[in-house]
């Protein structure tokens, strides 16, 4: 059964009821169609979307993977909760774990465009679009330090006021940008003014979400 939910930020997302009625999934153009149910291989921690609270999932718990972008995984639990499993816990899903913090720093001169490229690998856990194309990055600038390195200052917002996933995406952004050559410091701040709205989305994001 297919239903359409309208989020508080105004973005509508289609849900498909799983064949076994164990949960629902986002109709995500970035993954193969059809439920992808997984039995957890070990206990792991997850983050409830969009509240941001931590929850422990036990080995053997069945989840449906609804999104797998940027290294992390959005899943629906047996009780219908939408949660995010971090990249470092990918092995709990039977997948290879990869963490941005473990990625070696690239070589070469500093280039702010490379910072933007890294930010495009950070994804909203509910919407299959990166934070740059969603228009969540309000400021991204670099400041040269005395030792020749650069301090990157980022101001970003969330799609809904008070979204509890702010700290999660903030850390994702910091870890990814830290791997850019020439970056010595990364400061990421969550801001709410001006409030995000759909006009900030790129044309590519609108096209991907079927808004054009």
Secondary structure, 3 states (H helix, E strand, C coil): CEEEEECCCCCEEEEEECCCCCCEEECCCCCCCCCCEEECCCCEEEEECCCCCEEEECCCCEEEEEEEECCEEEEECCCCCEEEECHHHHHHHCCCCCCHHHCCCCCCCCCHHHHHHHHCCCECCCCCCECCCCCCEEEEEEEECCCCCEEEEEEECCCCCCCCCHHHHHHHHHHHHCCCCCEEEEEEEECCCCCCCHHHCCHHHHHHCCCC
